[in-house]
Amino acid sequence: MKTVSVIGSGIAGIAAAIRLRLKNYDVTIYEKNDKPGGKIYEFEINGFRFDTGPSLFTMPGLIDELFDEVGQQHTLQYSPLDVVCRYHFANGKVVDSYTDVEKFAAEMNEKLGEPRANIHACLHHSRKIYDLTADVFLFDTIHKFRSYLKPKFLKSMLRIGRLDPFKTMHQRNTALLTSPEAVQLFDRYATYNGSNPYVAPATLNVISHIEHNMGAFFPDKGMYSIVDELVKLATKLGVKFSYNAQVDLLLTRDNRVTHAVVNGQQIPCDGVVSDMDIRKFYTHVLQKKMKGTKYLNDDLSTSALIFYWGMNKSFPQLQLHNIFFAENYKAEFDSLFQTKTLYNDPTIYVFISSKHVKTDAPDGCENWFVMVNAPSVGNKLTQTQIAEMRETILQKLSLALGENIEEYIGCEKTATPESIEFTSGAFQGALYGNSSNSMFAAFNRHPNFSPDFKNLYFVGGSVHPGGGIPLCLASAKIVDSIFDV
Ligand SMILES: Cc1cc2nc3c(=O)[nH]c(=O)nc-3n(C[C@H](O)[C@H](O)[C@H](O)COP(=O)(O)OP(=O)(O)OC[C@H]3O[C@@H](n4cnc5c(N)ncnc54)[C@H](O)[C@@H]3O)c2cc1C
């Protein structure tokens, strides 16, 4: 039986391992941490459980499909959300973003005066982009010549105008919507892959289709249960997991990888799938200048500064997902991408999993995950910068909620770009690898195969098709379709 070494147990690494095991490879996942999941991680403190990374679960069908392909009973329980997010605008307006399009359009009309037809037009437009791009750009490689000969690719290219690559997201949203708040809400989708809506192509508006037309969900036992269930499935199939096992180097001969060096030990392998951040891969594991490194020139996506607060009180006015917007959104993105500094009036995201998973916090309490976007830079944030941002957030949230929230913080932890880099291996803490701040971003992402070595493949959020749980699962599917060692 041929052996495959998978580097990293992020969601894409586990999904790829399951798929290759089904093809009868002898698969081992080497994970440098003592537990699987990568950016999907959790910790407990004083009776509060926190999901530390992703919080929004979309396209669960990709997980259902994995279970179906394996022919196993589905074990991941998840529920659809009625309200995806409660948005608080700087002018005091509050809007619930419903997954149901009719309800969402009615809410936007009632609270912002936005004509319902505009919301329908926006979501109709994003559906068209999805229909034209999904099969070509999300579920297939775009880096092999044969892809360009497929009818679906030609169909997409013939309708390139409809894909909206020549306008920015903000320009398109401004053309389709009248109220500045509605534009801000739709512009925010750029941050779902760490990009800037004032620069990123309007093709990225496809994200609103995924959230509204396809729906948003939440796992009944929290985000980490996605990892638990996939690890259970992989183990049942015979995938081996090796923890505290850092791959330090790949040994190569001619145009093939021959061994993975794990904690100093040389392990022979017929094929390798890397789920590492692609920049880290080239700087740490294959320390050579290679053809593949040409894909590393785009801007990085944003990172994050996160405060995990165990709150000794519950706040009925908050939802599972909540956003408190910056007043000047453009200035926030200029700060993140141009001056590369934290912004002094940041958009704040508050995620409270105990709203859905009651056991995630003691009775009458809530687990708050409070995040602001941060630039991805090599320099670490100083303690003073972190403390100042904490104070800014406390003041802004206290003002919006009408009480001093600091007095309810019973316990806390912090994650910084530096700690995100340390735990998940994300280069400079960038959450999604390259940003999509260019018209050619999709083509500038590293392919799912190595241009240098025949038996080396790549999955995960920093390579094609991109970051986020659904796209990571798609990358595993693509590798499954091209894997040949
Ligand atoms: C704060 C935050 C919020 C997010 N929000 C969302 C969200 O709401 N919705 C969403 O869909 N996505 C979200 N994402 C993105 C999503 O979490 C990621 O795109 C996805 O989990 C990345 O998975 P991956 O397969 O690329 O691997 P990663 O999660 O990046 O894991 C890579 C693994 O490789 C291991 N590794 C690295 N180097 C080595 C080595 N040399 N040897 C062995 N092991 C190694 C690491 O330890 C790690 O476990 C968020 C991410 C973060 C951090």
The ligand as an SDF file (V2000), in Angstrom:
LIG
                    3D

 53 58  0  0  0  0  0  0  0  0999 V2000
   -9.9720   34.0590   14.3760 C   0  0  0  0  0  0  0  0  0  0  0  0
  -10.4380   33.3170   13.1540 C   0  0  0  0  0  0  0  0  0  0  0  0
  -11.7330   33.4760   12.7280 C   0  0  0  0  0  0  0  0  0  0  0  0
  -12.1850   32.7850   11.5940 C   0  0  0  0  0  0  0  0  0  0  0  0
  -13.5080   32.8720   11.2520 N   0  0  0  0  0  0  0  0  0  0  0  0
  -13.9980   32.0180   10.3120 C   0  0  0  0  0  0  0  0  0  0  0  0
  -15.3990   31.8250   10.1740 C   0  0  0  0  0  0  0  0  0  0  0  0
  -16.1950   32.4250   10.8960 O   0  0  0  0  0  0  0  0  0  0  0  0
  -15.8380   30.9430    9.2310 N   0  0  0  0  0  0  0  0  0  0  0  0
  -14.9800   30.2320    8.4470 C   0  0  0  0  0  0  0  0  0  0  0  0
  -15.4370   29.4270    7.6090 O   0  0  0  0  0  0  0  0  0  0  0  0
  -13.6410   30.3740    8.5850 N   0  0  0  0  0  0  0  0  0  0  0  0
  -13.1380   31.2220    9.5140 C   0  0  0  0  0  0  0  0  0  0  0  0
  -11.7960   31.3060    9.7360 N   0  0  0  0  0  0  0  0  0  0  0  0
  -10.8840   30.6280    8.7960 C   0  0  0  0  0  0  0  0  0  0  0  0
  -10.8110   29.1260    9.0440 C   0  0  0  0  0  0  0  0  0  0  0  0
  -10.6500   28.8900   10.4020 O   0  0  0  0  0  0  0  0  0  0  0  0
   -9.5990   28.5920    8.2990 C   0  0  0  0  0  0  0  0  0  0  0  0
   -9.6630   28.9630    6.9170 O   0  0  0  0  0  0  0  0  0  0  0  0
   -9.4960   27.0810    8.3610 C   0  0  0  0  0  0  0  0  0  0  0  0
   -9.8230   26.5640    9.6320 O   0  0  0  0  0  0  0  0  0  0  0  0
   -8.0620   26.7380    7.9860 C   0  0  0  0  0  0  0  0  0  0  0  0
   -7.9030   25.3430    7.9190 O   0  0  0  0  0  0  0  0  0  0  0  0
   -6.6320   24.7220    7.2370 P   0  0  0  0  0  0  0  0  0  0  0  0
   -7.0090   23.3710    6.7590 O   0  0  0  0  0  0  0  0  0  0  0  0
   -6.0480   25.6710    6.2730 O   0  0  0  0  0  0  0  0  0  0  0  0
   -5.5560   24.4900    8.3900 O   0  0  0  0  0  0  0  0  0  0  0  0
   -5.1210   25.3330    9.6480 P   0  0  0  0  0  0  0  0  0  0  0  0
   -6.2840   25.5060   10.5270 O   0  0  0  0  0  0  0  0  0  0  0  0
   -4.3640   26.5160    9.2160 O   0  0  0  0  0  0  0  0  0  0  0  0
   -4.1670   24.2860   10.3450 O   0  0  0  0  0  0  0  0  0  0  0  0
   -2.8810   23.9860    9.8920 C   0  0  0  0  0  0  0  0  0  0  0  0
   -2.3190   22.9460   10.8440 C   0  0  0  0  0  0  0  0  0  0  0  0
   -1.0000   22.6050   10.4270 O   0  0  0  0  0  0  0  0  0  0  0  0
   -0.1990   22.4420   11.5820 C   0  0  0  0  0  0  0  0  0  0  0  0
    1.1980   22.6240   11.1770 N   0  0  0  0  0  0  0  0  0  0  0  0
    1.7680   23.7570   10.7110 C   0  0  0  0  0  0  0  0  0  0  0  0
    3.0720   23.5320   10.4380 N   0  0  0  0  0  0  0  0  0  0  0  0
    3.3120   22.2340   10.7210 C   0  0  0  0  0  0  0  0  0  0  0  0
    4.4740   21.4140   10.6200 C   0  0  0  0  0  0  0  0  0  0  0  0
    5.6400   21.8790   10.1580 N   0  0  0  0  0  0  0  0  0  0  0  0
    4.3780   20.1190   11.0120 N   0  0  0  0  0  0  0  0  0  0  0  0
    3.1890   19.6230   11.4750 C   0  0  0  0  0  0  0  0  0  0  0  0
    2.0680   20.3560   11.5950 N   0  0  0  0  0  0  0  0  0  0  0  0
    2.1260   21.6530   11.2010 C   0  0  0  0  0  0  0  0  0  0  0  0
   -0.6960   23.5270   12.5180 C   0  0  0  0  0  0  0  0  0  0  0  0
   -0.3400   23.2640   13.8540 O   0  0  0  0  0  0  0  0  0  0  0  0
   -2.1980   23.4550   12.2850 C   0  0  0  0  0  0  0  0  0  0  0  0
   -2.8170   22.5400   13.1520 O   0  0  0  0  0  0  0  0  0  0  0  0
  -11.3000   31.9710   10.8560 C   0  0  0  0  0  0  0  0  0  0  0  0
   -9.9800   31.8230   11.2860 C   0  0  0  0  0  0  0  0  0  0  0  0
   -9.5540   32.4710   12.4360 C   0  0  0  0  0  0  0  0  0  0  0  0
   -8.1450   32.2310   12.9350 C   0  0  0  0  0  0  0  0  0  0  0  0
  1  2  1  0
  2  3  1  0
  2 52  2  0
  3  4  2  0
  4  5  1  0
  4 50  1  0
  5  6  2  0
  6  7  1  0
  6 13  1  0
  7  8  2  0
  7  9  1  0
  9 10  1  0
 10 11  2  0
 10 12  1  0
 12 13  2  0
 13 14  1  0
 14 15  1  0
 14 50  1  0
 15 16  1  0
 16 17  1  0
 16 18  1  0
 18 19  1  0
 18 20  1  0
 20 21  1  0
 20 22  1  0
 22 23  1  0
 23 24  1  0
 24 25  2  0
 24 26  1  0
 24 27  1  0
 27 28  1  0
 28 29  2  0
 28 30  1  0
 28 31  1  0
 31 32  1  0
 32 33  1  0
 33 34  1  0
 33 48  1  0
 34 35  1  0
 35 36  1  0
 35 46  1  0
 36 37  1  0
 36 45  1  0
 37 38  2  0
 38 39  1  0
 39 40  1  0
 39 45  2  0
 40 41  1  0
 40 42  2  0
 42 43  1  0
 43 44  2  0
 44 45  1  0
 46 47  1  0
 46 48  1  0
 48 49  1  0
 50 51  2  0
 51 52  1  0
 52 53  1  0
M  END
$$$$
